[in-house]
């Protein structure tokens, strides 16, 4: 990173154009702010009470001048209006041959489904250089799909479908935020857009929607893919309880009760997370009932068990 | 000058001192004071909520309060600041006190309705505070559906009932001002001799009377949806959540002008008084207030560019938002031109007025940026928007309120405030405000969404800067509260016209008698006729 940059990374075709618009808007704004501030300072010093400056010819108004300083900024701003408007229509006109991805927002997770059936949660893998179109809806309240690095945002509504498209220009991992307030876990409804090179993307597709992660157990891969570990951080710094040393331990609940973290407890906590809340944590985890099958549940269970001894 | 000491003369303050005489008063000046005490109380509560939010945001992780508490804090901050401070602050306090005096009237047209408006305000406030006591409300001040109607388990009905009720107090005040300004001007007080504060409050009253009923209908629909599940906004029963946003912003965008127009009126008075100049282009400034009132009704859709609204509708709303910037820009240029060849003194009210112009210019220009469609897509619902509207609502309206409070303090209380303390606090507030909110523009550009209880660590530096600024701003707000209250009791007695202003309210004693003027005034000159003032002065001295 060289120097201070007030804008996030530029990672889409739209980002470059929006930034150009921003810098022009910024330049115009700075010009007017300096103009007004400069005039106030100048008049304030020159015509301060008791100064000897010549005040003859003071006028109470000048319609021609007032028309001028209303009209000139307005005409300038109309060109900005036109420019910003055309870009906005680009925002709303996806090119042909997009990769389509289905997105469902729900309190408080992003569910992503690729056309080949691969599913992800709070993560979306896309290739660089190809236009991607998102077809989005919400299961409950209004959410908003926002990727700052792409300079795009679109509300996601219950009962109807909205669309959004982008073309990534740089491989990398970028923030996905929910930008429309949606309740308690709003600020936890975040994820990653993973932009991959064509080759990596092909590999990812061939591996069945998993990144090339040698040596990982199926459960660990799944935990990464579902985004479990972004909250259940193994170092204990996440918004959810750590899995490290969890299995078989005694867990104190919000109610004051103590339970043993056995298979039944873990299964329940995945499928119906609000049934038992661990003391000191918030009931913000979405339920996974119907989202994962029994095999995946077993894989996750095995992974959580394997972490019991690691600490 | 005939009136230097007022202690001996009966005035509106000492004519009766019982609590009953205050609670049953129909004197517009006393009602203004009742409103003053109320809005300062609500400002303190809502400001405390903001302070707790800023403390929570010092660290990326949530640690000080629980997420639902944080959500209730920003909701309470917004609801109370908007409806119980920003909207009534200038019209119901300064407008109530000074519009009748500025036009040479003894009172407003409907004094009992005026008192009723304060009681309605208090009942509305009790409902909203009741919502806080019964567990709070976590929907955000915008009450967006279907979250507020179907998903929030908090006190939505009680809080929206409070907003519904307080709307009537706005309507009562608006009706009163419109009729008063039309029918009660003193002989000789033509429309174009009115101070611009009266013009801007007139324009503002039109908005209050026309827009507030929409708010009442909207929150009523939410209450019905939430309590009885009727489903106006529920897609599963054929309702439409976007319809709610249209209704809400159809009121709430004009409401932004309810907050800013009276402030603009204050600034016109202050700039004129402390540059001893007629406001440059008086008629243009007066009509620009009416233009803002009219155009303000046609731009609500600019809050909804990413909502799913048709892009064609968004384009029209974007264009109209560029248009509505014109009358505001005219005002800024005309205030600046007023300074040219004036006699400028930097008393406390003037510092607030100049601060207003600076902050309003930043708020207005970032507003134009937000009206630019493709840029808005990136920054809407981020801290850029939070910074923008705080520059308008706090940077501008609160600066104008404080400037006006200092300017008219001698008239209201009959006492002077300490000038040095005033100037010092004005500078502290200006600096503290910028340190608090400027970093939030950058946070928004970098993509930090608003209403986030926890955030990615790269946003921490700017959040710490903003919180540090907020602590300076808090000191800036506490200082005037202390020295102004001190001045009420210990301040030097104020002369009738300490600023030597030609405007009518200053031609009375300080504090004014119950009926405002000892003799009904006859107006022979304009509000800003400093030449006439100097002549009259010369005649007196000579």
Interface residues (C-beta under 8 A of the other chain):
Chain A: X6 X7 X8 X14 X17 X18 X21 X22 X25 X26 X28 X29 X32 X33 X36 X37 X39 X40 X43 X44 X47 X48 X49 X50 X53 X55 X56 X57 X58 X59 X60 X61 X62 X63 X65 X66 X69 X70 X73 X74 X77 X78 X80 X81 X83 X84 X85 X87 X88 X89 X90 X91 X92 X107 X140 X141 X142 X144 X146 X148 X149 X151 X152 X153 X154 X155 X157 X158 X159 X160 X162 X175 X177 X178 X179 X180 X181 X182 X183 X184 X185 X186 X187 X188 X190 X237 X239 X282 X284
Chain B: X61 X62 X66 X67 X68 X71 X138 X140 X144 X146 X147 X150 X151 X152 X235 X236 X241 X242 X275 X277 X278 X280 X281 X282 X283 X284 X305 X306 X307 X308 X311 X314 X315 X318 X319 X322 X323 X325 X326 X329 X330 X332 X333 X334 X336 X337 X339 X340 X341 X342 X343 X344 X345 X346 X354 X357 X358 X361 X362 X365 X366 X368 X369 X371 X372 X373 X374 X375 X376 X377 X378 X380 X381 X382 X442 X445 X446 X447 X449 X450 X451 X452 X453 X454 X455 X456
